[in-house]
Every structure is written in C-alpha cells, then in structure tokens.
C-alpha cells in the first residue's frame, strides 16, 4: 500500500505548518489504529492535551520532532516493507532486532521516550538505504 504523506527527508518540523503536521500525525495514527491514549504517549502528552490541540501550542520543538519522526518512520516502513500489510504490519509484529528486544516496534514507541522514536526512524532509514 503506497503512502502519500511525505518523504521523510522533506519533513522539517520547525518549518512545517503545525496544523498540517498534526493532521499527518493523526492520519498515520488512524492508519495504524492507534487510540488517543497511545497517540498521546508517543507524543509525551496527556490524552486530554492531545484532544484539545488544533495546532501544536507554542511550536514545541519536542512535539514537532516527535511527530516528524513518527510520520517519517511510517513512510520509511512502507518503503522498506511494501506489501499487503506493509508499514501497518511491521509496526505491530514482534521484531528480533536488538533495538526492539523481541517486541513490536509500536510497543517501543508507546513507552513515550524520544530516543525510541529516533532509534526506530534511524533503523528504518538504514533498511531503506540497503535496498
């Protein structure tokens, strides 16, 4: 299933329109069927805070970066693992790579640590470059 969000290298969260970035984040979360509380965990905010956002308040660099890494990871997963379940399946399947420790990549992201988003993005970027 092709993903028409953005090429990961084109997302500069500090120049992006907050409403568009938030919309793209929500589209990816919907594609992965991630409920609001888990979306909030990925962004490091409370569910009520996330629900209230129409844009990202104060252009918070941490939240912008988290969204861009999450969106970029989804795009990269779609490129690295095309097919029927592509990115959606990859995020939910247990992964034996050391950075995932036998857990599904989404489980790692739900811990809410920025490092998990960065490591997942870097891993997928390396996968795409190998191909």
Secondary structure, DSSP 8 states (H G I E B T S, - for coil): ----S--GGG--TTTS-HHHHHHHHHHHHHHTT--HHHHHHHHTS-HHHHHH-SS-GGG-HHHHHHHHHHHHHHHHHHHHT-SSSHHHHHHHSB--STTTTTSBHHHHHTT--HHHHHHHHHHHHHHHHH-
